[in-house]
Amino acid sequence: MKQLLHVLFACVCLVAPLSATVIVPADVAELAHEAYVIARGSVVAVDGRWADGRRGIETVVTIEAEAVLKGQLTHTVQFRVPGGTLGRYRNIVVGAPQFAVGQRVIVFLGASGPEIPHLLGMSQGVYRVSASEDGRTVVTPPALMPGVVGPVVRGAASRQPTALSEFERDVRALAVERR
């Protein structure tokens, strides 16, 4: 019995600590209020780099700003996303969005100290901009939205695209309203 307790204790001591990603759904109003910068633009660079003393990889995304809905107007905006690829190494973080050069996006960015800004709410802080079938420029909301219960369903009413001008008008109003 005593030997079994020693083996059990050794097993418990050898178990590596576990970590998890928990994402609390945030709506556009919360994101607009918390954001340091809200920018729309095209992705021009996606670069992986070591983070936390080579303990992980993060991606630095650079967008060429077409419009800044909140914050200082700058020509380019950079932000960090956890996970990414660096050489032959790849770090996957559940909930972190992926970017490709040429994509058009609206990003909600937070800042802490002098570091490069980060996305608010991981994938919730990115809205994809694209052309609809009828040629309008629309914004598609992220998959994880507050109030949506159950699995994400392709074509669900809660994920219908919104006209870009309407979305930007609403975001600007929310950003001013809660300052």
C-alpha positions in Angstrom: 0.0 0.0 0.0 2.8 2.4 0.9 4.6 1.6 -2.3 1.4 2.3 -4.3 1.1 5.7 -2.6 4.8 6.5 -3.5 4.2 5.6 -7.2 1.0 7.6 -7.3 2.8 10.6 -5.7 5.6 10.3 -8.3 3.1 10.2 -11.1 1.4 13.3 -9.8 4.7 15.2 -9.5 5.7 14.3 -13.0 2.6 15.6 -14.7 3.3 18.8 -16.7 1.1 21.8 -15.9 -1.7 22.2 -18.4 -2.8 25.5 -19.9 -6.0 26.4 -21.8 -7.4 29.3 -23.8 -10.6 30.7 -22.6 -12.4 33.2 -24.8 -15.3 35.2 -23.3 -17.6 36.4 -26.1 -17.5 40.2 -26.7 -19.8 42.2 -28.8 -18.8 45.1 -31.1 -19.7 47.7 -28.4 -17.3 46.1 -25.9 -14.5 45.8 -28.4 -15.0 49.4 -29.6 -14.8 50.6 -26.0 -11.7 48.6 -25.0 -9.8 49.2 -28.2 -6.9 51.5 -28.3 -6.9 51.5 -32.1 -9.5 50.3 -34.6 -8.2 50.2 -38.1 -9.3 49.0 -41.6 -6.7 48.0 -44.1 -4.9 45.4 -46.2 -2.5 42.9 -44.8 1.0 43.6 -46.3 3.2 41.4 -44.1 2.8 38.4 -41.8 6.0 37.6 -39.9 6.6 34.9 -37.2 9.0 35.6 -34.4 10.1 34.1 -31.1 8.1 35.2 -28.0 8.7 35.0 -24.3 12.4 34.1 -24.5 12.0 31.5 -27.2 9.2 29.7 -25.3 6.6 30.3 -28.1 6.0 31.9 -31.4 3.9 34.9 -32.2 3.1 36.5 -35.5 3.5 40.2 -36.2 0.9 41.3 -38.8 1.4 44.6 -40.6 -1.6 46.3 -42.4 -1.6 49.3 -44.6 -4.3 51.4 -43.1 -7.1 52.6 -45.4 -9.0 54.1 -42.5 -8.6 54.5 -38.7 -11.9 54.4 -36.9 -10.4 55.0 -33.4 -7.0 56.2 -32.4 -4.1 57.9 -34.2 -4.0 57.9 -38.0 -0.9 56.1 -39.3 0.0 54.7 -42.7 0.8 51.3 -41.3 -0.4 49.4 -38.2 1.3 46.4 -36.6 -0.1 44.0 -34.1 0.8 40.7 -32.4 -1.1 37.4 -32.7 -0.2 34.4 -30.6 1.0 31.4 -32.5 2.4 31.2 -36.0 5.2 29.7 -38.1 8.9 30.5 -37.8 11.2 28.5 -40.1 10.4 24.8 -39.5 8.6 25.5 -36.2 4.9 26.0 -35.9 2.9 27.0 -32.8 -0.9 26.7 -33.0 -3.1 28.6 -30.5 -6.7 27.8 -30.5 -8.8 30.9 -31.1 -6.0 32.9 -32.7 -6.9 34.1 -36.2 -4.6 33.5 -39.2 -3.7 36.2 -41.7 -2.5 36.2 -45.3 -1.0 39.0 -47.4 -3.7 40.7 -49.4 -6.6 40.2 -47.0 -8.7 43.2 -46.1 -9.6 43.4 -42.4 -10.9 45.6 -39.6 -8.9 45.0 -36.4 -9.7 46.0 -32.8 -6.3 46.5 -31.0 -5.4 46.7 -27.4 -2.1 47.9 -25.9 -0.2 47.3 -22.7 2.9 49.3 -22.2 5.4 50.0 -25.0 4.9 46.6 -26.7 3.4 46.1 -30.1 -0.4 46.2 -29.8 -2.4 42.9 -29.6 -5.8 41.8 -30.9 -8.7 42.1 -28.5 -10.6 38.9 -28.0 -8.3 37.0 -30.4 -10.4 36.1 -33.4 -13.3 38.3 -32.1 -11.1 41.3 -32.8 -10.9 40.7 -36.5 -13.7 41.4 -39.0 -13.0 40.3 -42.6 -13.8 42.8 -45.4 -14.8 41.4 -48.8 -17.0 42.0 -51.9 -20.5 40.5 -51.8 -22.0 38.8 -54.8 -23.8 42.0 -55.8 -20.5 44.0 -55.7 -21.0 45.7 -52.4 -18.1 45.9 -49.8 -19.3 44.0 -46.7 -17.9 43.1 -43.3 -18.3 39.5 -42.1 -18.4 39.0 -38.3 -16.2 36.5 -36.5 -17.6 33.0 -35.7 -17.8 33.5 -31.9 -20.4 36.1 -31.1 -22.2 36.8 -27.8 -25.7 35.5 -27.6 -25.1 32.8 -30.2 -25.7 29.5 -28.4 -24.7 26.1 -29.9 -22.5 25.3 -32.9 -21.6 27.8 -35.5 -23.9 27.3 -38.5 -22.8 28.3 -42.0 -25.3 31.0 -43.3 -26.8 31.7 -39.8 -28.6 35.0 -39.5 -26.2 36.1 -36.7 -23.3 35.9 -39.2 -24.8 37.8 -42.1 -22.5 40.3 -43.7 -23.0 44.0 -43.0 -22.3 46.9 -45.5 -18.9 48.4 -44.8 -20.2 51.9 -44.5 -22.9 50.9 -42.0 -20.5 48.8 -39.9 -17.9 51.7 -39.7 -20.6 54.2 -38.8 -21.8 52.0 -36.0 -18.3 51.3 -34.7 -17.4 55.1 -34.7 -20.6 55.8 -32.8 -19.9 53.1 -30.2 -16.3 54.3 -29.8 -17.4 57.9 -29.2 -20.3 56.9 -27.0 -18.4 55.0 -24.4 -15.3 57.2 -24.1 
